[in-house]
Amino acid sequence: MTNTSSFPFVIGVAGGSGSGKSTVTQQVLAAFGSDVVSVVMQDDYYADQTHLAPDVRRKANYDHPNAFDWPLLIQQVHTLRSGQAIEMPVYDFTIDNRSTDTIHVKPAPVIVIEGLFALYDADLRDMMSLKIFVDTASDVRFIRRLQRDISERGRSMDSVIGQYMETVRPMYKQFIEPTKRHADVILPHGANGPAVDVITTKVASVIDGLNQG
């Protein structure tokens, strides 16, 4: 684990689309509550595409690191670590663009950064106390993505399959899977219970240390 400041305790949760990153994040949040844990969703930091026509936006490669607004993400994590709240952007995948809404995220003793590329950028990794990679079989990840994109993002089956073959699968192999080497903890078979228990136990010990200090 990286030797960063003990307060706040920053956790990075990375892995492929449909790997179970959100499950890990939600279990940490459920274990300690929103007063202790704040969550930064990298999915909401996709670059603004207002300047592009809707048909061009739909063709965006969301599985490439260049799709993200890295300066804003890094700046806002710095802001949270300094004890100040942020207005996290909201990305609307039904229109392939950033929404006009934002989410107020307050500083907390534990900050979770969740996303495909949570472990990709060195500046972001340097702010993390614990780096996690959720490793899940590709067929499971594909089925989960298919179900999510159809039910939550208004996509057709053909478009999801086409995107998976053209960008999701090759980008995972090229950019996302290699970030596994930066992880302190790799969760095999996704968000399995024993592994998540180890993580929550570690977070609990950090929080106890802060309270005693």
Backbone hydrogen bonds, N-H to C=O, Kabsch-Sander energy under -0.5 kcal/mol:
donor,donor_aa,acceptor,acceptor_aa,energy
4,T,2,T,-1.7
9,F,109,P,-3.4
10,V,8,P,-0.7
11,I,111,I,-3.2
12,G,130,L,-2.7
13,V,113,I,-3.0
14,A,12,G,-0.5
14,A,132,I,-2.8
15,G,116,L,-0.6
16,G,134,V,-0.5
19,S,16,G,-1.9
24,V,20,G,-1.9
25,T,21,K,-2.5
26,Q,22,S,-2.9
27,Q,23,T,-2.0
28,V,24,V,-2.1
29,L,25,T,-2.5
30,A,26,Q,-2.6
31,A,27,Q,-1.8
32,F,28,V,-1.4
33,G,29,L,-3.1
36,V,33,G,-1.1
37,V,33,G,-2.2
38,S,110,V,-2.6
40,V,112,V,-3.3
41,M,39,V,-0.5
42,Q,40,V,-0.7
42,Q,114,E,-3.3
44,D,41,M,-1.6
45,Y,42,Q,-2.3
46,Y,43,D,-0.8
47,A,67,A,-2.8
52,L,49,Q,-2.1
56,V,53,A,-0.9
57,R,53,A,-2.4
58,R,54,P,-2.0
59,K,56,V,-0.9
60,A,57,R,-2.2
62,Y,60,A,-1.2
64,H,61,N,-1.2
67,A,64,H,-2.2
68,F,65,P,-1.4
69,D,45,Y,-3.4
70,W,68,F,-1.4
73,L,69,D,-2.1
74,I,70,W,-2.8
75,Q,71,P,-2.3
76,Q,72,L,-2.5
77,V,73,L,-2.0
78,H,74,I,-2.2
79,T,75,Q,-2.1
80,L,76,Q,-2.2
81,R,77,V,-2.4
82,S,78,H,-1.4
83,G,80,L,-1.7
84,Q,79,T,-2.2
86,I,105,V,-2.6
88,M,86,I,-0.7
88,M,103,I,-2.9
90,V,101,D,-0.8
92,D,90,V,-0.5
92,D,97,N,-2.6
93,F,91,Y,-0.8
95,I,92,D,-1.2
96,D,92,D,-0.6
97,N,92,D,-1.8
99,S,90,V,-3.5
103,I,88,M,-2.8
105,V,86,I,-2.6
105,V,103,I,-0.6
106,K,104,H,-0.5
110,V,36,V,-2.5
111,I,9,F,-2.1
112,V,38,S,-2.8
113,I,11,I,-3.3
113,I,111,I,-0.5
114,E,40,V,-2.4
114,E,112,V,-0.6
115,G,13,V,-2.3
118,A,115,G,-1.5
120,Y,117,F,-1.8
121,D,117,F,-0.7
125,R,121,D,-2.6
126,D,122,A,-2.2
127,M,124,L,-1.3
128,M,125,R,-1.9
129,S,10,V,-3.1
130,L,10,V,-1.9
132,I,12,G,-3.2
132,I,130,L,-0.5
133,F,185,V,-2.4
134,V,14,A,-3.1
135,D,133,F,-0.7
135,D,187,L,-2.3
136,T,134,V,-0.7
141,R,137,A,-2.1
142,F,138,S,-2.3
143,I,139,D,-2.0
144,R,140,V,-2.2
145,R,141,R,-2.3
146,L,142,F,-2.8
147,Q,143,I,-2.3
148,R,144,R,-2.4
149,D,145,R,-2.9
150,I,146,L,-1.7
151,S,147,Q,-2.1
152,E,148,R,-3.2
153,R,148,R,-0.8
153,R,149,D,-0.6
155,R,149,D,-2.3
160,V,156,S,-2.0
161,I,157,M,-2.5
162,G,158,D,-2.6
163,Q,159,S,-2.4
164,Y,160,V,-2.3
165,M,161,I,-2.2
166,E,162,G,-2.3
167,T,163,Q,-2.7
168,V,163,Q,-2.0
169,R,164,Y,-2.9
171,M,167,T,-2.6
172,Y,168,V,-1.9
173,K,169,R,-1.9
174,Q,170,P,-2.2
175,F,171,M,-3.0
176,I,171,M,-1.3
177,E,172,Y,-3.0
179,T,176,I,-1.6
180,K,177,E,-1.9
181,R,178,P,-1.4
182,H,179,T,-1.7
183,A,180,K,-1.6
184,D,131,K,-2.5
185,V,131,K,-2.1
187,L,133,F,-2.8
187,L,185,V,-0.5
189,H,135,D,-0.7
190,G,135,D,-2.1
190,G,187,L,-0.9
192,N,190,G,-2.3
196,V,192,N,-2.1
197,D,193,G,-2.4
198,V,194,P,-1.7
199,I,195,A,-1.7
200,T,196,V,-2.7
201,T,197,D,-2.2
202,K,198,V,-2.0
203,V,199,I,-2.5
204,A,200,T,-2.5
205,S,201,T,-2.0
206,V,202,K,-1.9
207,I,203,V,-2.6
208,D,204,A,-2.5
209,G,205,S,-2.0
210,L,206,V,-2.0
211,N,207,I,-2.5
212,Q,208,D,-2.4
213,G,209,G,-1.6
